[in-house]
């Protein structure tokens, strides 16, 4: 084996080794960042992002609704935020009439003064749909 061939082979081994080590480090950083993202508390805006996404599934939609109502008292939401939540559910392609009406009923029970507004929102969203 002449020295030039030996140098080329060693160079390729070193380059592939550096590439492999770099790839492993990048993948491990992504896993760590994902774990850190799961530790963040979910807030109203995160729930709304999930509802606004047309790619969210039925289960994700149901979990978002459950999470909204479980944290409803803690978030101290404005009237417009409550209305936007109901409107987003009404417009979501995976939401059926049962989910919409249950959500409207829960919001109405928690906010009796907004009953008419919630009814108008549901009617308007169904017309848009």
DRENPA-3360 file (N, C-alpha, C; in nm, 2 decimals, always signed):
BEGIN
1 = XXXXXXXX = +0.09/-0.12/+0.00/+0.00/+0.00/+0.00/+0.09/+0.12/+0.00 ~ +0.07/+0.21/-0.09/+0.15/+0.33/-0.10/+0.10/+0.43/+0.00 ~ +0.19/+0.53/+0.04/+0.15/+0.63/+0.14/+0.03/+0.72/+0.10 ~ +0.01/+0.74/-0.02/-0.11/+0.83/-0.06/-0.24/+0.75/-0.04 ~ -0.25/+0.62/-0.07/-0.37/+0.55/-0.04/-0.39/+0.54/+0.11 ~ -0.29/+0.52/+0.19/-0.30/+0.51/+0.33/-0.35/+0.64/+0.39 ~ -0.30/+0.75/+0.34/-0.35/+0.89/+0.38/-0.49/+0.91/+0.35 ~ -0.54/+0.87/+0.23/-0.68/+0.89/+0.19/-0.77/+0.80/+0.28;
9 = XXXXXXXX = -0.73/+0.68/+0.30/-0.82/+0.59/+0.39/-0.83/+0.65/+0.53 ~ -0.71/+0.69/+0.59/-0.72/+0.74/+0.72/-0.80/+0.87/+0.73 ~ -0.79/+0.95/+0.62/-0.87/+1.08/+0.62/-1.02/+1.05/+0.61 ~ -1.06/+0.95/+0.53/-1.20/+0.91/+0.53/-1.25/+0.86/+0.66 ~ -1.17/+0.78/+0.73/-1.21/+0.73/+0.86/-1.23/+0.84/+0.96 ~ -1.13/+0.94/+0.96/-1.14/+1.05/+1.05/-1.26/+1.14/+1.02 ~ -1.29/+1.16/+0.89/-1.40/+1.25/+0.86/-1.54/+1.18/+0.90 ~ -1.55/+1.05/+0.87/-1.67/+0.98/+0.91/-1.68/+0.97/+1.06;
17 = XXXXXXXX = -1.58/+0.95/+1.13/-1.58/+0.95/+1.27/-1.63/+1.09/+1.33 ~ -1.58/+1.20/+1.28/-1.62/+1.33/+1.32/-1.77/+1.35/+1.29 ~ -1.81/+1.31/+1.17/-1.95/+1.32/+1.13/-2.04/+1.24/+1.22 ~ -2.00/+1.12/+1.25/-2.08/+1.03/+1.34/-2.10/+1.09/+1.48 ~ -1.98/+1.14/+1.54/-1.99/+1.20/+1.67/-2.07/+1.32/+1.67 ~ -2.06/+1.41/+1.57/-2.14/+1.53/+1.56/-2.29/+1.49/+1.55 ~ -2.32/+1.40/+1.47/-2.46/+1.35/+1.46/-2.52/+1.30/+1.59 ~ -2.44/+1.23/+1.67/-2.49/+1.18/+1.80/-2.51/+1.29/+1.89;
25 = XXXXXXXX = -2.42/+1.39/+1.89/-2.44/+1.50/+1.99/-2.56/+1.58/+1.95 ~ -2.59/+1.61/+1.82/-2.70/+1.68/+1.78/-2.83/+1.61/+1.82 ~ -2.84/+1.48/+1.80/-2.96/+1.40/+1.84/-2.98/+1.40/+1.98 ~ -2.88/+1.40/+2.06/-2.90/+1.40/+2.21/-2.94/+1.53/+2.26 ~ -2.90/+1.64/+2.19/-2.94/+1.78/+2.23/-3.09/+1.79/+2.20 ~ -3.14/+1.74/+2.09/-3.28/+1.75/+2.05/-3.37/+1.67/+2.15 ~ -3.32/+1.56/+2.20/-3.40/+1.48/+2.30/-3.40/+1.56/+2.43 ~ -3.30/+1.63/+2.47/-3.29/+1.70/+2.59/-3.39/+1.82/+2.58;
33 = XXXXXXXX = -3.39/+1.89/+2.47/-3.48/+2.01/+2.45/-3.62/+1.96/+2.45 ~ -3.65/+1.85/+2.40/-3.79/+1.80/+2.40/-3.83/+1.77/+2.54 ~ -3.74/+1.71/+2.62/-3.78/+1.68/+2.76/-3.80/+1.81/+2.84 ~ -3.72/+1.92/+2.81/-3.74/+2.05/+2.87/-3.87/+2.11/+2.83 ~ -3.91/+2.09/+2.71/-4.04/+2.15/+2.66/-4.16/+2.09/+2.73 ~ -4.15/+1.96/+2.76/-4.26/+1.89/+2.83/-4.28/+1.94/+2.97 ~ -4.18/+2.00/+3.03/-4.19/+2.05/+3.17/-4.25/+2.18/+3.18 ~ -4.27/+2.26/+3.07/-4.33/+2.39/+3.07/-4.48/+2.37/+3.11;
41 = XXXXXXXX = -4.53/+2.46/+3.19/-4.67/+2.46/+3.21/-4.75/+2.51/+3.09 ~ -4.86/+2.44/+3.07/-4.94/+2.48/+2.96/-5.04/+2.59/+3.00 ~ -5.04/+2.69/+2.91/-5.12/+2.81/+2.94/-5.23/+2.82/+2.84 ~ -5.31/+2.92/+2.85/-5.43/+2.95/+2.76/-5.38/+2.95/+2.61 ~ -5.27/+3.02/+2.59/-5.22/+3.04/+2.45/-5.18/+2.90/+2.39 ~ -5.13/+2.81/+2.47/-5.09/+2.68/+2.42/-5.21/+2.60/+2.38 ~ -5.32/+2.61/+2.46/-5.44/+2.54/+2.43/-5.50/+2.60/+2.31 ~ -5.50/+2.73/+2.29/-5.55/+2.79/+2.17/-5.47/+2.75/+2.04;
49 = XXXXXXXX = -5.34/+2.74/+2.06/-5.26/+2.69/+1.94/-5.31/+2.55/+1.90 ~ -5.33/+2.47/+2.00/-5.38/+2.33/+1.96/-5.51/+2.33/+1.90 ~ -5.60/+2.42/+1.94/-5.74/+2.43/+1.88/-5.73/+2.49/+1.75 ~ -5.64/+2.58/+1.72/-5.63/+2.65/+1.59/-5.56/+2.56/+1.49 ~ -5.49/+2.46/+1.53/-5.43/+2.37/+1.44/-5.53/+2.27/+1.38 ~ -5.52/+2.27/+1.24/-5.61/+2.18/+1.18/-5.56/+2.03/+1.18 ~ -5.44/+2.02/+1.23/-5.38/+1.88/+1.23/-5.40/+1.81/+1.37 ~ -5.46/+1.88/+1.46/-5.48/+1.82/+1.59/-5.59/+1.71/+1.58;
57 = XXXXXXXX = -5.57/+1.60/+1.66/-5.66/+1.49/+1.65/-5.78/+1.50/+1.75 ~ -5.87/+1.41/+1.74/-5.99/+1.41/+1.84/-5.94/+1.40/+1.98 ~ -5.84/+1.32/+2.01/-5.79/+1.30/+2.14/-5.73/+1.43/+2.19 ~ -5.65/+1.49/+2.11/-5.58/+1.62/+2.14/-5.69/+1.73/+2.17 ~ -5.79/+1.73/+2.09/-5.90/+1.83/+2.11/-5.96/+1.81/+2.24 ~ -6.00/+1.68/+2.27/-6.06/+1.65/+2.40/-5.97/+1.69/+2.52 ~ -5.84/+1.65/+2.51/-5.75/+1.69/+2.62/-5.74/+1.84/+2.63 ~ -5.74/+1.91/+2.52/-5.73/+2.06/+2.53/-5.85/+2.12/+2.61;
65 = XXXXXXXX = -5.97/+2.06/+2.57/-6.09/+2.11/+2.64/-6.09/+2.07/+2.79 ~ -6.05/+1.95/+2.82/-6.04/+1.91/+2.96/-5.94/+2.00/+3.04 ~ -5.83/+2.02/+2.97/-5.72/+2.10/+3.04/-5.77/+2.25/+3.06 ~ -5.85/+2.30/+2.96/-5.90/+2.43/+2.97/-5.99/+2.45/+3.10 ~ -6.08/+2.35/+3.11/-6.18/+2.36/+3.22/-6.11/+2.32/+3.36 ~ -6.01/+2.24/+3.35/-5.94/+2.21/+3.48/-5.86/+2.33/+3.53 ~ -5.82/+2.42/+3.44/-5.74/+2.53/+3.48/-5.82/+2.66/+3.46 ~ -5.94/+2.65/+3.44/-6.03/+2.77/+3.42/-6.02/+2.88/+3.53;
73 = XXXXXXXX = -6.03/+2.83/+3.65/-6.03/+2.93/+3.76/-5.89/+2.99/+3.78 ~ -5.78/+2.92/+3.75/-5.65/+2.97/+3.77/-5.61/+3.08/+3.67 ~ -5.66/+3.06/+3.55/-5.62/+3.15/+3.44/-5.68/+3.29/+3.44 ~ -5.79/+3.31/+3.51/-5.86/+3.44/+3.51/-5.87/+3.50/+3.37 ~ -5.95/+3.44/+3.29/-5.97/+3.47/+3.15/-6.06/+3.59/+3.13 ~ -6.04/+3.67/+3.02/-6.13/+3.77/+2.99/-6.25/+3.72/+2.91 ~ -6.35/+3.80/+2.89/-6.46/+3.76/+2.82/-6.43/+3.72/+2.67 ~ -6.34/+3.80/+2.61/-6.30/+3.77/+2.47/-6.23/+3.64/+2.46;
81 = XXXXXXXX = -6.14/+3.61/+2.56/-6.07/+3.48/+2.56/-6.17/+3.36/+2.57 ~ -6.27/+3.37/+2.65/-6.37/+3.27/+2.67/-6.45/+3.25/+2.54 ~ -6.48/+3.36/+2.48/-6.55/+3.36/+2.35/-6.47/+3.30/+2.24 ~ -6.34/+3.34/+2.23/-6.25/+3.28/+2.13/-6.23/+3.13/+2.15 ~ -6.23/+3.09/+2.27/-6.21/+2.94/+2.30/-6.33/+2.87/+2.24 ~ -6.45/+2.91/+2.27/-6.57/+2.85/+2.21/-6.57/+2.86/+2.06 ~ -6.54/+2.97/+2.01/-6.54/+2.99/+1.86/-6.43/+2.90/+1.80 ~ -6.32/+2.88/+1.85/-6.21/+2.79/+1.80/-6.26/+2.65/+1.80;
89 = XXXXXXXX = -6.33/+2.61/+1.90/-6.38/+2.47/+1.91/-6.49/+2.45/+1.80 ~ -6.57/+2.55/+1.79/-6.68/+2.54/+1.69/-6.62/+2.52/+1.55 ~ -6.52/+2.59/+1.52/-6.46/+2.59/+1.38/-6.36/+2.47/+1.36 ~ -6.32/+2.40/+1.46/-6.23/+2.29/+1.44/-6.30/+2.18/+1.37 ~ -6.22/+2.12/+1.27/-6.28/+2.03/+1.18/-6.31/+1.89/+1.25 ~ -6.24/+1.86/+1.36/-6.27/+1.74/+1.43/-6.38/+1.75/+1.54 ~ -6.43/+1.87/+1.56/-6.53/+1.89/+1.67/-6.67/+1.85/+1.61 ~ -6.74/+1.77/+1.69/-6.87/+1.74/+1.64/-6.97/+1.82/+1.73;
97 = XXXXXXXX = -7.10/+1.80/+1.70/-7.20/+1.88/+1.77/-7.20/+1.85/+1.92 ~ -7.17/+1.72/+1.96/-7.17/+1.69/+2.10/-7.06/+1.77/+2.18 ~ -6.94/+1.77/+2.12/-6.83/+1.84/+2.19/-6.87/+1.99/+2.20 ~ -6.92/+2.05/+2.09/-6.95/+2.19/+2.09/-7.06/+2.22/+2.19 ~ -7.17/+2.15/+2.20/-7.27/+2.17/+2.29/-7.23/+2.15/+2.43 ~ -7.15/+2.05/+2.46/-7.10/+2.03/+2.60/-7.01/+2.14/+2.64 ~ -6.93/+2.19/+2.55/-6.84/+2.30/+2.59/-6.92/+2.43/+2.61 ~ -7.02/+2.45/+2.52/-7.11/+2.57/+2.54/-7.18/+2.56/+2.68;
105 = XXXXXXXX = -7.23/+2.44/+2.71/-7.30/+2.43/+2.84/-7.21/+2.45/+2.96 ~ -7.09/+2.40/+2.95/-6.99/+2.42/+3.06/-6.96/+2.57/+3.08 ~ -6.93/+2.63/+2.96/-6.90/+2.78/+2.97/-7.02/+2.86/+3.02 ~ -7.14/+2.82/+2.98/-7.26/+2.89/+3.02/-7.28/+2.87/+3.17 ~ -7.26/+2.75/+3.22/-7.27/+2.73/+3.37/-7.17/+2.81/+3.45 ~ -7.05/+2.83/+3.39/-6.95/+2.91/+3.46/-6.97/+3.06/+3.44 ~ -7.04/+3.10/+3.33/-7.06/+3.24/+3.30/-7.20/+3.26/+3.26 ~ -7.29/+3.27/+3.35/-7.44/+3.28/+3.31/-7.46/+3.42/+3.24;
113 = XXXXXXXX = -7.38/+3.52/+3.27/-7.41/+3.65/+3.21/-7.37/+3.65/+3.06 ~ -7.29/+3.55/+3.01/-7.25/+3.54/+2.87/-7.33/+3.44/+2.79 ~ -7.44/+3.39/+2.84/-7.52/+3.29/+2.77/-7.56/+3.33/+2.63 ~ -7.61/+3.45/+2.62/-7.65/+3.49/+2.48/-7.53/+3.51/+2.39 ~ -7.42/+3.55/+2.44/-7.30/+3.57/+2.36/-7.25/+3.43/+2.31 ~ -7.26/+3.33/+2.40/-7.21/+3.20/+2.36/-7.30/+3.14/+2.25 ~ -7.43/+3.16/+2.26/-7.53/+3.11/+2.16/-7.50/+3.18/+2.03 ~ -7.48/+3.31/+2.03/-7.45/+3.38/+1.90/-7.32/+3.33/+1.84;
121 = XXXXXXXX = -7.22/+3.30/+1.92/-7.09/+3.25/+1.87/-7.11/+3.11/+1.80 ~ -7.19/+3.03/+1.87/-7.21/+2.89/+1.81/-7.28/+2.90/+1.68 ~ -7.39/+2.99/+1.68/-7.46/+3.00/+1.55/-7.37/+3.06/+1.44 ~ -7.30/+3.16/+1.47/-7.21/+3.22/+1.37/-7.10/+3.12/+1.32 ~ -7.04/+3.05/+1.41/-6.94/+2.95/+1.38/-7.00/+2.84/+1.29 ~ -7.12/+2.79/+1.32/-7.18/+2.69/+1.24/-7.21/+2.74/+1.10 ~ -7.25/+2.86/+1.09/-7.28/+2.92/+0.96/-7.15/+2.93/+0.88 ~ -7.04/+2.96/+0.94/-6.91/+2.97/+0.88/-6.86/+2.83/+0.83;
129 = X = -6.89/+2.73/+0.92/-6.85/+2.60/+0.89/-6.92/+2.54/+0.77;
% end
